[in-house]
Amino acid sequence: MLRIIPQSEFKEGRWRNGQGVSWEIASYREEGAADFSWRFAKARIDSDVPFSIYPGMDRVFMMLEGGGMDLDMTNKPTEAQIKNWLLAECGSGVRAIATV
């Protein structure tokens, strides 16, 4: 069943590293698990900032609006340039720093 989730139902929260804000749109947590199994959220990035680390979670980023940003990821040979509607993947445990 498809359900439209209005923005008023998004759950606002601080990033794990305390350096940003995100809005959780949907997530799933296995019974008894300490953390979510998957999560769909959006975040606002206003300045250069390191992303939080999520051990065991592969991540995919997509910029929805703005002028683009560079995503410098450890264990990657080059930076990823993220522009509107293009995906960038970040593997489990990879440190990423956004430069706007």
C-alpha positions, 0 to 999 in steps of 0.5 A: 500500500502506498501512503503519502507521508506529510512533512508534518510527520517527519521526525526531526533529530540531531545528527549522531555527531551533533553537527547537523539536523535531519528529518526521518521520513521512514525507518524500520527496526528489527525487533530487539535491534539497537539501531534501525535496519534501514532509514529514509531521511533528509538533511539540511547542509548549510556549511562544510561538515563531517557526516556521522558514522553508521557502522554496518550501514551502507548509505546513498546520498542524493541532493534535492536542491542547492548548488551542489557539494563535494563529498570527500570519503576516506577509502575512496580515491577521489571526491564525489561531486554531488549535484541535484538528483545524482546519487553518491554511495558511501559504504559502511564505516566510511568517513565522509566530509561535505564541502558546500 
